[in-house]
Amino acid sequence: MSSQIEKFGKVSEEILTQDRHPLHPEADAAFLFRDIRVYYIYVKDKGFVQNTEVHERVKIYNNTGFDWATHQVRYYVGGNTDQSVTRIKGATYNLENGKVQTTKLEKDGIFDEAYNKFWNLKKLALPKVKAGSVIEYKYVVSSDYIGNIREILLQQTVPIDYESIRFEIPEFYVFRPYVRGDIVLNPQTKKGTRTESFALGAKTVGSGLNARTVSGGQSKFTYEITTTEYELNNVSPLRDEPYVDNLFNYIGAINMELQYTNYPNSGITEYISSWESVSNTIFQDYYKDYLNKRIDLGSDLDGLLAVANSDKEKLNLIFEWAKNKIKWNGEYGIFPEESLKEISEKGSAPIAELNLLLVKALEYAGLESYPVLVSTKEHGVPLFPTLEGFNYVIAAVVLDGGLFLMDASSPASLPNMLPERVMNWQGRLLMPDGASQFVSLTPNYLSSHVVNLLANLDDTTDAVGQAREQFTNHFGLEMRSALTSDTADEYLSEFDNGDFFAEAISLKNYTELADPLILSYEFTIEDAIEDLDGKRYFNPYFHLGMTENPFQSDTRSLPVDYVYPKEHKFMISVTIPEGYQIESVPPTVNIALPEGLGSYSAQYRVSNNTVAIRSSLKLNTGLFGAQLYTYLKQFMAQVVENQKERIVLIKS
């Protein structure tokens, strides 16, 4: 064990008096060390059991760092054999009157919480934490799932001074490591042996009056252990950035994939797989029989299909039927547990059952329909083929040479308009013959937010006017999903800083999902005009323009996720008060991103006492690689600069 990993309970006054991290002074907390050991023990009549032993020590620098004082461990409870978290101990260390005071983690600070039907959380709430505290905890996660080593993070959102990750693998198991992130590793490997011994059962010898029980003795066997250690010093934190899909898709981590086992007298059993074999296993073992079970759909669908004049109409009618028939209960997963008949009668279902019913209904209509496996943004992007790589199911239809993706969990969605949680790179489409393929989950069409605004200025400093905002495609989906009713009070309240007032609010096409959602309102903005040195200044974008560049960092290592291609368009007309004339307007702007990935234009036209503004911001992709960050930052800086510029009035 490295000298940097100290014995539990041994904390120096020096580290307790440290008020900021020496390399990352902005850090709210830091791991002083992390010691993680994965090893196997042999249990008689059971076989090998996998243990993951964790020992971590964390320095809390300020109140914001208190989040690190509650540690949680996820463990599996959804199978025939559960995992367990045992041998827990923890402590908080504070410096009081020049002495180190230790407060132990008691039982009332350890509790379990259900995460979902398959996983629980063991939570450790360290006591008496304050700015300057050091916390420490140890525990062991035991699992009979010997071929499934849990992912180990090599990086956190706070610094790590030192960490040691060790895998002690018996010769019977061969794993392949997969590393995520840009952390450079230098593994050290050594060989050793381990001898296991256990008592044989007692036996009876002799018979009759001479019968007696004797010990069965000891049995021993020796096997080779391969220990691989990863040591890391001064691991920088992964900094969260604006427009990141899931920070943990990029954080440094190591995964171990079981390639094969080689037990004595049993030979080699291979486990390494491909996405093709994983997909085929899921369909054949979980979906084939499920989708082939008979269910009465005719009573619901025959009337709908009778009025459909095309396959596209069938698709739309059945999708609306599914969204209204069954409500999503919020549960994720890819393995159905309730029958289609049960969920149809109950009216609610987990995501797998809900969208498999949609697949079944589309097939009933004679459409070529398939399930598609998805890993949601929260779930991340799997590094290698595995059954655990997916956590969500949607439906797909092949029609007119194209592919239509559908998710019946979102009432405001349309075919090929998925909710944001689902738009995570690629899904895996499954076919009954065992074939499968990756399909893109990202739309290739623009979603538009178009603003028509008429404003009037008078002798006061206020602006009054009317606005009409139009939301198409994913903008419409987001707005309809965010609003709790067919009013837009929630949306308009975002602009209310005490100076903005809206009335005569109306919302059109709230339930007509194929049409643009249209929001209209009248507004008054107090102090929209500034009087300075005999001139009047106002921003023609009023409450709707960009005021700050979302990209402030000089560099960036993560992609920028705008989710989908989009356009923001403004058509503004402002009438100035009598007795004034326009002295100056901002210059015309035409800028573009490389490779046609985006553009911005703005024109200003003055006519008598009116100024008209036309601007358009287009982002033609939803995802920008980190290598484009500098261009994107400069581009957005120019957009913000233009939309912050003011028009100047003088007396005529």
matplotlib code that plots the C-alpha trace (Angstrom):
import matplotlib.pyplot as plt

x = [0.0, 1.3, 2.5, 0.0, -2.9, -2.9, -4.4, -8.0, -8.3, -4.9, -5.5, -2.9, -3.5, -1.8, -4.6, -7.3, -5.9, -5.6, -8.2, -7.9, -6.5, -2.9, -3.4, -7.1, -7.9, -11.4, -12.3, -15.1, -13.7, -10.9, -10.2, -7.0, -6.8, -8.9, -8.0, -10.1, -9.4, -11.4, -10.6, -12.2, -12.6, -13.7, -16.6, -17.3, -20.4, -20.8, -17.7, -16.0, -17.5, -16.3, -15.5, -14.9, -13.3, -13.4, -11.5, -11.7, -10.8, -12.2, -11.3, -14.3, -13.1, -16.4, -20.1, -20.7, -18.5, -21.0, -22.5, -19.5, -20.3, -23.0, -21.7, -23.9, -23.3, -25.6, -26.1, -28.2, -31.4, -33.3, -32.1, -32.0, -28.8, -28.5, -25.4, -24.6, -22.7, -21.0, -18.1, -19.0, -17.2, -16.7, -15.7, -15.5, -12.4, -12.4, -9.7, -11.1, -8.9, -5.8, -6.8, -8.1, -11.7, -13.1, -16.8, -17.7, -20.4, -23.1, -25.9, -28.4, -26.2, -26.4, -29.6, -31.0, -33.1, -34.8, -33.4, -35.6, -37.0, -33.5, -31.2, -31.0, -28.7, -26.7, -26.2, -23.6, -24.3, -21.1, -21.7, -20.7, -19.4, -18.3, -16.0, -12.5, -13.6, -12.0, -14.3, -13.4, -15.3, -14.7, -17.0, -17.1, -19.5, -19.9, -21.4, -22.0, -22.0, -18.3, -18.0, -19.5, -17.0, -18.7, -17.4, -14.7, -14.4, -10.8, -11.9, -14.4, -15.7, -13.3, -9.5, -8.0, -4.6, -3.8, -5.7, -4.8, -7.1, -6.2, -7.8, -6.7, -8.1, -7.9, -6.5, -9.9, -11.1, -9.7, -10.9, -10.3, -10.0, -11.8, -10.8, -13.0, -11.7, -8.3, -6.5, -3.2, -2.7, 0.4, -0.8, 1.6, 1.1, 2.4, 1.7, 1.2, -0.6, -3.2, -4.2, -7.7, -8.5, -11.8, -13.0, -14.4, -17.7, -17.6, -18.0, -19.1, -16.7, -17.3, -20.7, -22.9, -21.3, -18.0, -19.5, -17.9, -17.8, -14.5, -13.4, -13.3, -10.0, -8.9, -9.0, -6.7, -6.2, -3.8, -4.3, -2.6, -3.6, -2.9, -2.8, -3.1, -2.7, -3.4, -1.8, -2.7, -1.5, -3.0, -6.0, -7.6, -11.4, -13.7, -15.2, -18.9, -19.7, -22.8, -24.5, -23.2, -25.4, -24.2, -20.9, -20.3, -20.1, -16.7, -15.4, -12.4, -13.3, -12.3, -14.6, -13.6, -15.2, -15.2, -13.6, -13.7, -13.5, -11.2, -12.2, -10.3, -11.6, -14.2, -12.3, -12.7, -16.1, -16.1, -18.2, -17.0, -19.7, -20.7, -23.6, -25.1, -25.1, -26.3, -29.2, -30.1, -30.1, -32.5, -34.9, -34.9, -35.0, -37.2, -39.1, -40.0, -42.5, -43.7, -44.7, -46.1, -48.6, -52.2, -54.0, -57.2, -56.3, -59.1, -61.7, -59.5, -57.9, -60.2, -62.3, -59.3, -57.8, -61.0, -60.8, -57.1, -56.3, -52.6, -50.0, -48.7, -52.2, -52.3, -49.0, -50.1, -53.5, -51.9, -49.3, -51.9, -53.9, -50.9, -50.1, -53.7, -54.3, -51.3, -49.5, -45.8, -45.3, -41.8, -40.0, -37.0, -35.8, -35.6, -37.0, -40.8, -42.3, -46.1, -48.1, -49.5, -52.9, -52.2, -50.9, -53.7, -56.2, -54.3, -53.6, -50.0, -46.8, -43.0, -41.3, -40.5, -44.1, -45.5, -43.5, -43.6, -47.4, -46.9, -44.8, -47.5, -50.2, -48.2, -47.7, -51.4, -52.0, -49.7, -46.8, -43.2, -42.4, -39.5, -38.3, -35.2, -33.0, -31.7, -29.3, -30.8, -28.6, -28.7, -27.6, -24.6, -22.9, -21.8, -18.1, -18.6, -21.4, -23.4, -27.0, -26.6, -25.7, -29.4, -32.1, -35.0, -37.1, -38.7, -40.6, -39.6, -41.5, -40.0, -42.2, -41.8, -38.0, -37.5, -37.4, -39.9, -38.9, -41.6, -41.8, -45.4, -44.2, -44.3, -47.8, -46.6, -44.3, -44.8, -43.2, -39.5, -39.7, -38.2, -38.0, -34.5, -33.7, -33.8, -31.7, -28.4, -26.3, -27.6, -30.2, -30.1, -33.0, -33.9, -35.3, -37.0, -34.5, -31.6, -30.4, -29.9, -28.4, -27.6, -29.9, -29.4, -31.5, -30.6, -33.0, -31.5, -34.2, -34.4, -36.6, -37.6, -38.4, -39.8, -40.6, -42.8, -42.7, -44.2, -43.2, -44.1, -42.0, -43.4, -42.1, -41.8, -39.1, -41.5, -42.1, -45.4, -46.3, -47.5, -45.5, -46.2, -43.9, -44.0, -42.5, -42.0, -40.9, -38.7, -39.3, -43.0, -42.4, -40.4, -42.9, -45.9, -44.2, -43.1, -46.4, -48.8, -51.9, -52.8, -51.6, -48.1, -47.7, -44.8, -42.9, -43.5, -42.6, -39.0, -38.8, -40.4, -37.7, -40.1, -40.0, -41.8, -45.6, -47.7, -51.4, -53.9, -52.0, -53.2, -51.9, -52.9, -52.4, -51.6, -53.2, -52.7, -49.3, -48.5, -49.0, -46.6, -47.4, -48.2, -48.0, -49.4, -49.4, -49.3, -46.5, -45.2, -41.5, -40.7, -37.4, -36.8, -35.3, -32.3, -32.0, -28.4, -26.9, -29.9, -30.1, -32.3, -31.0, -33.0, -32.3, -34.7, -34.7, -36.1, -36.7, -35.9, -32.3, -29.1, -27.3, -24.4, -22.1, -22.8, -19.1, -16.7, -13.9, -10.8, -10.6, -13.0, -12.5, -16.2, -18.5, -21.2, -24.6, -27.4, -29.5, -31.0, -30.5, -32.3, -33.1, -34.0, -35.6, -36.6, -38.8, -39.1, -40.6, -40.2, -42.1, -40.2, -42.0, -42.9, -40.2, -37.4, -35.3, -32.9, -29.3, -27.7, -28.5, -26.1, -24.3, -25.5, -24.0, -23.3, -21.1, -20.8, -19.3, -16.9, -18.2, -21.7, -22.5, -24.2, -24.8, -26.0, -27.4, -28.9, -30.2, -31.6, -33.8, -35.0, -38.1, -39.4, -40.2, -39.9, -36.9, -37.2, -34.9, -34.5, -32.2, -31.6, -29.4, -29.0, -27.2, -27.3, -26.2, -27.1, -23.6, -20.3, -17.0, -14.6, -12.3, -14.8, -15.2, -13.0, -15.0, -18.3, -17.2, -16.1, -19.3, -21.6, -19.6, -20.4, -24.1, -24.4, -22.5, -24.9, -28.1, -26.9, -26.2, -28.7, -30.4, -29.8, -32.5, -32.1, -34.6, -35.6]
y = [0.0, 3.5, 5.7, 8.3, 6.1, 6.6, 4.3, 4.9, 7.6, 9.1, 12.7, 15.5, 19.0, 20.3, 19.0, 20.2, 23.7, 23.8, 26.3, 25.8, 23.2, 24.0, 23.2, 24.0, 26.8, 27.1, 23.6, 23.1, 19.8, 17.3, 13.6, 13.3, 9.7, 6.9, 3.2, 0.7, -3.0, -5.6, -9.1, -12.6, -15.0, -18.6, -19.7, -23.4, -24.7, -21.4, -20.7, -17.4, -14.2, -10.8, -8.0, -4.4, -2.7, 1.1, 3.5, 7.2, 10.4, 13.8, 17.4, 19.8, 23.4, 25.3, 25.0, 24.2, 21.1, 19.7, 17.6, 15.3, 14.6, 12.2, 9.2, 6.7, 3.2, 1.6, -2.2, -4.7, -6.2, -7.3, -10.8, -14.2, -13.2, -9.8, -7.7, -6.4, -3.4, -4.3, -3.5, 0.1, 2.6, 6.4, 9.4, 13.2, 15.0, 18.7, 20.8, 22.3, 24.2, 23.0, 19.3, 16.8, 15.8, 12.6, 12.0, 8.5, 7.6, 5.9, 3.6, 6.4, 7.9, 4.8, 4.1, 2.4, 4.0, 2.4, 3.6, 1.5, -2.0, -3.4, -1.2, 0.3, 3.0, 2.7, 6.2, 7.3, 10.7, 11.8, 13.7, 17.2, 18.4, 22.0, 24.0, 22.6, 19.1, 15.9, 13.0, 9.3, 6.1, 2.5, -0.3, -3.5, -4.4, -8.2, -9.8, -13.2, -11.7, -12.5, -11.6, -8.2, -5.7, -2.3, 0.7, 2.6, 6.3, 7.6, 11.2, 13.3, 16.9, 17.8, 17.1, 13.8, 14.0, 10.3, 7.1, 3.4, 1.0, -2.7, -5.7, -9.1, -11.6, -15.4, -17.3, -18.7, -15.3, -13.1, -9.5, -6.8, -3.2, -0.3, 3.2, 6.2, 9.8, 11.2, 10.1, 8.4, 5.1, 3.1, -0.2, -2.3, -6.0, -8.8, -12.5, -14.3, -17.3, -17.9, -21.0, -21.6, -24.2, -25.2, -27.9, -31.1, -32.3, -34.6, -38.3, -41.4, -44.4, -47.8, -49.3, -50.3, -49.7, -48.9, -46.0, -42.6, -39.2, -37.8, -34.6, -34.7, -32.8, -29.9, -29.5, -27.0, -25.7, -23.2, -20.9, -17.9, -14.3, -11.5, -8.1, -5.0, -1.7, 1.8, 4.6, 8.2, 11.5, 14.9, 14.1, 17.3, 17.6, 17.3, 20.7, 21.0, 23.2, 24.7, 22.5, 19.1, 16.1, 14.0, 14.9, 11.3, 10.3, 12.0, 11.5, 9.3, 5.7, 2.1, -0.8, -4.5, -6.8, -10.5, -12.2, -15.9, -18.2, -21.3, -23.5, -26.7, -29.6, -27.4, -25.7, -22.2, -20.5, -17.3, -14.3, -11.5, -10.5, -8.1, -5.7, -8.1, -11.0, -8.8, -7.5, -11.0, -12.3, -9.5, -10.1, -13.9, -14.2, -11.3, -9.8, -12.6, -14.5, -11.3, -9.7, -13.0, -13.3, -12.7, -9.6, -8.1, -4.9, -4.9, -3.5, -0.4, -0.1, -1.4, 1.8, 4.0, 2.0, 2.1, 5.9, 5.9, 6.6, 5.8, 4.0, 7.4, 8.1, 4.7, 5.4, 8.8, 7.4, 4.5, 6.6, 9.0, 5.9, 4.5, 7.9, 8.2, 4.5, 3.9, 6.4, 6.0, 5.4, 6.8, 3.5, 2.8, -0.6, -2.9, -6.2, -6.4, -7.9, -7.2, -8.6, -6.4, -7.4, -6.4, -2.9, -2.4, -3.0, -1.0, 2.0, 2.6, 0.9, 1.0, 2.2, -1.2, -2.5, 0.8, 1.0, -2.7, -2.3, 0.4, -2.0, -4.6, -2.2, -0.9, -4.5, -5.1, -2.3, -4.0, -1.7, -2.8, -2.1, -2.9, -2.2, 0.0, -0.2, 3.1, 4.3, 7.6, 10.6, 10.0, 6.4, 7.4, 5.8, 2.2, 1.5, -2.1, -4.6, -5.5, -6.2, -3.3, -0.9, 0.0, 1.2, 2.3, 1.1, 3.0, 2.0, 2.3, 2.0, 1.5, 3.5, 5.1, 4.5, 6.2, 5.4, 6.8, 6.7, 7.0, 7.2, 7.0, 8.2, 11.8, 13.1, 16.1, 14.1, 13.2, 10.5, 11.3, 13.8, 12.2, 13.7, 15.0, 12.2, 9.8, 11.7, 10.1, 9.3, 6.0, 3.3, -0.4, -1.5, -5.2, -7.5, -10.9, -12.7, -11.8, -8.9, -5.5, -2.1, 1.2, 4.1, 7.8, 9.3, 12.9, 14.8, 16.3, 19.0, 22.5, 23.4, 27.1, 29.8, 32.8, 36.1, 38.8, 41.9, 45.3, 47.9, 51.6, 54.1, 57.3, 60.2, 58.0, 55.4, 52.5, 50.3, 48.8, 46.4, 43.0, 39.8, 36.6, 33.7, 30.6, 27.3, 24.5, 20.9, 20.3, 23.9, 23.1, 19.7, 21.4, 24.2, 21.8, 19.5, 22.3, 24.0, 22.5, 23.9, 25.7, 29.0, 30.4, 32.0, 29.8, 30.7, 34.5, 34.5, 33.8, 37.4, 39.0, 40.8, 43.4, 45.5, 43.2, 42.8, 40.7, 40.5, 39.3, 36.1, 33.4, 30.1, 28.6, 25.0, 23.6, 20.3, 20.5, 18.9, 18.9, 22.7, 25.3, 26.4, 30.1, 32.3, 35.8, 38.5, 42.2, 43.6, 46.6, 47.0, 49.7, 51.6, 50.1, 53.4, 55.2, 58.9, 60.1, 63.4, 64.5, 61.2, 58.1, 54.5, 51.3, 47.6, 46.6, 42.9, 44.1, 41.0, 38.3, 39.0, 37.2, 39.2, 36.9, 34.4, 31.0, 30.1, 31.8, 29.3, 29.8, 26.1, 23.1, 19.4, 18.4, 18.5, 21.2, 19.6, 21.8, 18.7, 19.4, 21.8, 25.0, 28.5, 31.7, 34.3, 37.8, 40.2, 43.4, 46.7, 49.7, 53.0, 55.9, 58.8, 62.0, 64.7, 62.2, 60.8, 57.8, 58.9, 55.4, 51.7, 48.8, 47.7, 44.9, 41.5, 38.4, 35.7, 32.0, 29.0, 26.7, 23.8, 25.4, 24.5, 27.7, 31.3, 34.6, 37.6, 40.9, 43.8, 47.2, 49.4, 52.8, 54.3, 57.7, 57.0, 53.2, 50.9, 47.3, 44.5, 41.1, 38.6, 34.9, 32.6, 29.1, 26.1, 23.4, 20.6, 19.7, 18.6, 20.5, 18.7, 20.2, 21.1, 23.7, 25.3, 28.3, 29.1, 28.6, 30.8, 33.6, 33.2, 33.5, 36.5, 38.3, 37.3, 38.6, 41.8, 42.5, 41.7, 43.9, 46.9, 49.8, 52.1, 55.9, 58.5, 62.3, 65.1, 66.2]
z = [0.0, -0.9, 1.9, 0.6, 2.0, 5.7, 8.3, 9.1, 11.8, 11.3, 10.2, 10.6, 12.0, 8.8, 6.5, 8.9, 8.8, 5.0, 3.8, 0.1, -2.3, -3.3, -7.0, -7.4, -5.0, -6.4, -5.3, -2.7, -1.7, -2.6, -2.3, -0.2, -1.3, -2.7, -2.2, -4.1, -4.1, -6.1, -5.1, -4.8, -1.9, -2.1, -0.1, 0.4, -1.3, -3.0, -5.0, -5.6, -4.3, -5.6, -3.0, -3.7, -0.8, -0.7, 1.5, 0.8, 2.6, 1.6, 2.7, 2.8, 2.1, 2.3, 2.7, -0.9, -0.4, 2.1, -0.7, -0.5, 3.2, 2.1, 0.2, -1.5, -2.8, -5.4, -4.9, -6.8, -5.3, -8.3, -8.9, -7.3, -5.6, -4.1, -3.4, 0.0, 1.5, 4.8, 7.1, 7.1, 9.2, 8.9, 10.8, 10.6, 11.9, 13.1, 14.7, 17.9, 20.4, 18.6, 18.9, 16.4, 17.4, 15.9, 15.5, 14.4, 11.9, 13.9, 12.8, 12.5, 9.8, 7.7, 5.8, 2.7, 0.0, -3.0, -6.3, -8.5, -8.5, -9.2, -7.2, -3.7, -2.4, 0.8, 2.1, 4.6, 6.1, 7.9, 11.2, 12.4, 9.0, 8.6, 6.5, 7.1, 8.1, 6.8, 6.4, 5.9, 5.2, 4.4, 3.2, 1.2, -1.6, -1.9, -5.0, -6.4, -9.9, -10.2, -13.9, -13.5, -12.0, -11.3, -13.1, -11.1, -11.6, -12.0, -11.9, -10.0, -10.2, -7.4, -7.4, -6.3, -4.7, -4.9, -5.8, -6.1, -7.9, -7.6, -9.3, -7.9, -10.4, -9.9, -12.9, -13.7, -15.0, -17.8, -18.1, -20.6, -19.3, -21.1, -20.1, -20.7, -20.7, -21.5, -18.3, -19.1, -17.2, -16.4, -15.0, -12.9, -12.9, -10.7, -10.2, -7.0, -5.5, -3.0, -1.1, 0.0, 2.7, 4.2, 6.6, 5.1, 6.6, 9.6, 8.9, 10.8, 11.0, 12.4, 13.2, 16.0, 19.4, 17.7, 15.6, 16.2, 14.5, 13.3, 11.6, 7.8, 7.9, 5.7, 1.9, 0.2, -3.3, -4.7, -7.6, -9.3, -8.7, -11.2, -9.5, -11.7, -10.0, -11.3, -9.4, -10.1, -8.6, -8.8, -10.9, -12.1, -11.7, -14.7, -14.9, -15.7, -18.7, -20.2, -22.8, -21.7, -22.3, -19.3, -17.6, -16.7, -20.4, -20.3, -16.8, -16.5, -15.6, -16.0, -16.9, -16.9, -19.4, -18.7, -21.8, -20.7, -17.7, -17.5, -14.5, -13.8, -15.7, -17.4, -20.3, -21.6, -21.7, -23.7, -22.6, -24.8, -27.2, -29.9, -30.2, -32.7, -30.2, -27.3, -29.4, -30.6, -27.0, -25.9, -28.7, -28.6, -24.8, -23.9, -26.9, -29.3, -27.2, -25.6, -28.9, -30.2, -27.4, -28.5, -27.3, -28.5, -30.2, -32.8, -30.4, -30.0, -33.4, -36.1, -36.0, -36.2, -39.1, -41.0, -41.6, -42.4, -46.1, -46.0, -44.0, -42.7, -41.3, -39.7, -38.1, -36.7, -35.5, -33.7, -32.1, -30.7, -29.5, -27.6, -25.9, -24.7, -23.9, -21.6, -19.4, -18.6, -14.9, -15.0, -14.8, -17.1, -18.3, -21.3, -19.9, -19.8, -16.7, -17.1, -20.0, -22.7, -21.5, -18.0, -18.9, -21.3, -18.5, -15.9, -18.1, -17.0, -17.7, -17.5, -20.7, -22.1, -21.9, -23.1, -26.3, -27.0, -27.0, -29.5, -31.7, -31.4, -32.4, -35.4, -36.5, -36.1, -38.6, -41.1, -40.6, -40.5, -36.9, -34.6, -31.0, -30.6, -27.6, -26.2, -23.5, -22.2, -21.6, -17.8, -18.4, -20.5, -23.5, -23.0, -23.7, -24.8, -25.7, -22.7, -21.6, -19.1, -21.9, -22.6, -20.2, -22.5, -25.4, -28.2, -31.4, -35.0, -38.3, -41.8, -44.2, -47.6, -47.5, -44.2, -40.5, -38.0, -34.3, -31.7, -27.9, -26.5, -23.0, -24.2, -24.8, -26.9, -29.1, -32.8, -35.0, -35.4, -32.5, -29.5, -26.0, -25.1, -22.6, -25.5, -28.0, -26.9, -30.0, -31.3, -30.6, -31.6, -33.8, -33.4, -36.0, -35.5, -37.7, -35.4, -37.4, -35.7, -36.5, -35.0, -35.9, -35.2, -32.5, -33.4, -35.8, -38.9, -39.3, -37.9, -35.0, -35.1, -32.6, -34.6, -32.9, -34.4, -32.1, -32.5, -29.9, -29.4, -27.5, -26.0, -24.0, -20.9, -20.4, -21.0, -24.0, -24.8, -27.6, -28.8, -29.4, -31.3, -30.7, -32.8, -31.7, -34.2, -33.9, -30.8, -29.5, -29.6, -27.9, -25.1, -24.6, -24.5, -22.1, -19.8, -19.6, -17.1, -18.8, -22.0, -20.6, -20.9, -17.5, -16.5, -19.7, -19.4, -15.7, -16.8, -18.1, -15.0, -13.1, -11.8, -15.0, -17.4, -17.4, -19.8, -20.4, -23.0, -23.1, -25.6, -26.7, -30.0, -31.2, -27.7, -28.6, -32.4, -32.2, -35.9, -36.0, -34.6, -31.0, -31.1, -28.1, -28.2, -25.6, -24.9, -22.8, -21.0, -20.1, -17.6, -17.9, -21.4, -22.4, -20.9, -21.1, -21.1, -22.1, -24.1, -26.0, -25.6, -25.8, -26.1, -27.0, -29.8, -28.6, -25.3, -23.1, -25.7, -26.8, -25.6, -22.9, -22.1, -23.9, -22.4, -23.1, -20.8, -20.5, -22.6, -23.5, -23.4, -23.5, -23.8, -26.8, -26.9, -26.9, -28.3, -28.5, -32.0, -35.0, -34.3, -35.5, -33.6, -35.9, -34.9, -36.9, -34.9, -35.6, -33.2, -33.5, -31.9, -30.2, -32.0, -31.8, -32.0, -34.8, -35.1, -34.8, -35.1, -35.4, -35.0, -38.1, -40.4, -39.4, -41.4, -39.7, -40.1, -38.4, -40.2, -42.4, -42.7, -39.1, -38.2, -39.2, -37.8, -39.7, -38.5, -40.6, -39.5, -41.7, -40.8, -42.3, -41.0, -37.3, -37.5, -37.3, -38.5, -37.4, -39.0, -37.5, -37.7, -35.6, -37.1, -35.6, -38.2, -35.9, -32.4, -31.4, -31.7, -31.1, -28.6, -31.4, -32.6, -29.2, -30.0, -33.2, -31.4, -28.5, -30.8, -32.9, -29.9, -28.5, -31.8, -31.6, -28.0, -28.8, -31.7, -29.6, -26.7, -29.0, -28.6, -30.9, -30.3, -30.5, -30.6, -30.6, -34.1]

ax = plt.figure().add_subplot(projection="3d")
ax.plot(x, y, z, "-o")
ax.set_aspect("equal")
plt.show()
